[in-house]
Amino acid sequence: MFYLNIALSIATFVAYTLPFLAPKAFPFLSVLTLILPFFLMVNFVFFLYWLLQFKRQMLLSGVLLLLGISFLNRFYKFSEVNLPEDPSDFKLMSYNVRLFNLYEWLPNDDVPFQISNLLLDEQPDILCLQDYLPNDDVNVNMFKYKLIKLEGDRLKFGQAIYSKFKIVNSGEIAFPNSFNSVIYADILKEKDTLRVYSMHLESIKISADINQEMDEKRSKFIFNNISKAFSQQQNQSELIKEHYLSCHHPKIICGDMNNSAFSYVYRTIKGELKDAFEEAGSGFGKSYNYKYYPARIDYIFVEQNIEVKQFSSLDYFIQSDHFPQLARLKINAPE
């Protein structure tokens, strides 16, 4: 048992270092970031196993858990924040809508109607949609302003930002050799100009294979897909950071990052920004509808002077393979 504990500890320690190492340099090792939460849970089981026997071997997993305390906060939050509402608060929702179920991945035939009802119930002031496809059945009449960027030949799809506040400027960060991108809008809220980025990074493309029987060939295929996507995401994350560092407005970066909170990509994009889930969320913050694992791959990052007063991942709302991310925010005067 202790030999197994040692092997797990080595793998866990390697996973701890990966957010600081470029995926291009270690593409195969980078896959470990996806299962770091599993490593943490098994280390906790080992810790309890040795503790109940009053064995000093418990120190190995105990020390590793202490070293990874910051990772634990990204994985699970025990208490949520719900600060009193203020007239200057605003709501932002980010949602990968998966083309509004165009190809009937879900057995629901009323996805646009259900999403319209959600928007009416939650009343977001700013709405960022990834995997967006124009659909007349989705009611976005509450938003006066919009930015839509579509790509493709036969099927035009992409991203959209809807806003109740005036959009005074907009643009795109194009990713080389990819259909994915980032769009951004400068939004005038009272006297403040706020820049909102909606991102959709390279997909790891494993959802169609993950529930099928695994053999050596399929395992290698999935492993290579993940490694290739992580290398592309490295370039994409660096382009995003380079772009937003040149912006002097308060910033929000949200959307589908297609990577975990334990990755180099997460660390690069987040930088000095705040993760809304860490600030005000609770539970696992699950954002992707995968039944075997509470995956969090969608994020809302905000500038230091933007207060996160409430955050939730609406994991009861199953109208896509992702769940809507909703945050109530307030822009404070910079210190």
N, C-alpha and C positions, 0 to 999 in steps of 0.2 A: 504493500500500500504506500509506503514511504517513497519507493522508487517511482511509482506513478505520480505521487505528489511532487517530486523533484522535476519530473518531465513536464508536468503541467506548469510548474512555477517558471521554468525556463521559457516555455512558450508564452506565458503571460507577460514576463518581463520583456521579451522581444516585441510583443504587441504594444506594450507601453511606449516603446521607443519609435514606433512607426509613424505617429503623427509628425515627427520631426525629420523624417527621411522621405525624400522624393520618391513617389511610386515608380518613376522611370528607372531609378537605380535598383529598386528591389520589387519588381512587379509581382512576383509570386508571393513574397512575404506579406505584401500589402493586403492580401486576402484575409490575413489574420485579424485585421481591424473589424471585419464583419462579425466575427465570433468572439470578440473580446468580452462582451457581456456574459456569454456562456462560460468563458474562463473564470470570470469573477464569481459567478454563481457556484461553480464547482470548487473553487478555492475556499469559498465560504463553507461548503459541505465538508471539505477536508479539515478546515479549522474546527468545526463543531465535532467532527469525528475524533480528533486528537484531544480536544478539550474535555470531552465526556470521559476520556480515559486518563485524564490528568497527565498527558504525555507532552514533553517539551517540543515534539515535532510540530505542535500547533503554531510555533513561532514562525515557521516558514511561510505558511499561508497568511498568518496574522500580519506579518510585516508587509507582505505583498498587497494585502487589502488596504493597509494604511498608506502605502505608496500610491495606490490607485484611488484615493478618496475623491480626487477631482473627477475621475472617470465615473465613479458611482453617481455623482450628482447629475451627470449628463444622461445617465441611464434610467434613474428612478428618482422622483421627487415625492417626499412623504407628506408635504403640506402645500396647499395652493395659496395664492395671493389674490384677493378680490377687494381692491381699494374702493372707497366711495366714489361715486360718479361725479363728474364736474362738467359744466357746459363746454369747456375747451377740450374735453376728451374726443377721440375719434376712433372708429373701429376699422381695422384692416383684416380682410380675409384673403388667404392664398389657397388655391385649390387646383390640383391636377385633375381635370374633368374627363380624361381619357376619351376625347372626341364625343362626349355625351352619349357614350355607349353605341356608337355608330354601327359597329360590327356585332352587336348583341352578345358581348362577353357575359353580361348579366342577364338573368331571365326577366328583368323589368322592362316594360315597354313604355314607361312614363318617366324616364330619367329627367328629361328637360323640365317636366312639370314639377317633379320633386325638388329639383335644384332651384327652380323659380320660387317655390314655397319657402325653401330655406333662406333665400335672400330676403324675402318679405318678412320672415320671422326675425332674422338676426340684424337686418338693416345695416350692413357694412357701409362705411363712407368711401372706402377704397377697396376694389376687388381686383385681384391678380389671378388670372387663369392660365394654366399651362395645358399642353395638349388640347388647345382650343380649336374648335371648328365652328364657323358661323352657323347658328341655328335659330330660326325665327320663333321656335317654341319656348326658348329661354327668355323670360321676362327680365330685361335689364333697363326698363323704362325709368327706374328710380335714379339712374345715373345720367347726368347731363353731359359729361365729357368722357371720351374714350380714346384709347390708343390700341390699334390692332395691327399685328405684323404676321403675315401668312407666307408660307413657303410651299413648294411642291408644284408638280405639273398637273396631273389629273385631280388629285385631292389637295386642296389648299387648307393647310392647318398651321398652327403656330401658337402665338401667345396674345393675350389681351390684358389691358389695364383699364378698368372703368373707375370713374371718380365722380363724386358729388361736388368736388371742388375743381376749380378751373385748372386745366393743364396748360402751362405756359411754354413748355419746351419738351422735346422728346427725342429719343434716339435708340440705337441698337448697338450691342456688342456682338459682332458676328464671329462664330467659331470656325476655324479652318477645317475643311474636310468633315463637316458635320451638318445635320439638319437642325441641331439644337442651337440655342442662342440665349441672349439676355436682352430684354427691352427695358427702357427706363423712361420715366415721366417726371418732370419737375412740376409739382403741384402747389398751387397757391392756397394756403390755408390761413385766412385772416391776414396777418402781417408777415407770416413765415412762408418761405419757399422750401418745400420738402421734396427731396428726390427719392423716388421709389423705383427700385430695381426688381423686376420679375425674372427669375432665372430658371432654366431647364437644362441641366447638365447631361452629359452623355449617359445613356442607359446601359446597365450591365447585361441586359437582354437574357435573363435567366428564368423569367416567370413562366414561360411556356414549357420549360424542361424540368423545373425543380420538383414537381410531383410525380414525374415518371421514374420508372425503375432505373437505378444507377448501375452502370457498368464502367469499366476502365475508360472506354472510349468517350462515353458521355461525360464522365467526370473531368477528363482532360479538356473537352470542348468547353464546358462551363468555366473551368479554371482559367483557360486561355482568354475567354470572353471577358471575365472579370478583370484580369491583368491588363488587357488591352484598353478596356474602358477606363480603368483607374489612371493609366498613363495619359489618355486624352483629357480626363478630368483635371489632371495636374495643370496642363496648359490652360484649360478653360478657367480654372480657379485663379491662376496667376494673372490672366487677362482681366478678370473681374476686379481683383484687388488693385491692379495698376490703374484701372479706370476710376474706381470710386475714391481712391486717394487723391485724385486731382479735383474732386468735387468739394466745394466749401459749404454746401447746404447740409442741413441735418439729413441723414440717410437712413433708409430702410431697405434691406435686401431680403427678399423672400422667394419661396418657390421650391421646386423639386431639385434637390442636389444629387439624388441617386447615390448617396454615400452616407456612411454612419458618422456619428458625432465623435468617433475615435480616430478619424482619418486625417491625413495630411491635407486633403481638400477642405475639410471642415475648418481646420486650424488656419489655413490660408485665407479663406473667405471671411471667417469670423474676425480674425485679427483682434483689434481693440473694441469691437462691437459687442453688444450684449445679446445673448440667446434668450428669446422671449420665454421659452419653456423653462430654462434654468431660473429665470427671474420670477415667474409667476405660475408655472404649470404644476401638475400633480400626476402621480402614477408614472407609467412608462412613456407617455406622450406619443403613443403609437400612431404613425401617420400612413403606414402602408398595410393593406389588408392581406397579410400573410398569416395564416392560422397557426403556424408552428413557432412563431418568433415575433416579439413586439418591436418590429422594425420602425425606426424613426429616421426618415430620409428627407422629410420636408421641414423647412425651417423658416422662422422669422427672426432676422437679426436687426437690431436698432442701434442708432448712435447713443453715446453715453448720456447726452442731455435729453433723450426721449425716455420717458418713464413708462414701464410696462405695468399697467394697473390690473390687468386680467389677461389670462391666456388659456385657451383650451383647444385640444385636438378633438374634433367632433367624430369620435370613432363609432358612434351609433348610426351615423349617416352613411349607408353603404350604397352609393350610386356611382362609384368608380372603384378602381383598385387602390386609390388614395383616399385619405380623409381630409376634410377642410380644416385649415389652421386659422384660428380666429384670435385676434389680440385687440384689447382696448388700450389705447396709448394716449400720451399727453406730451407735447413739446414743452420743455422747461427752458428758461433762459440759461445759456451756457455759463458755467462758473468762471 
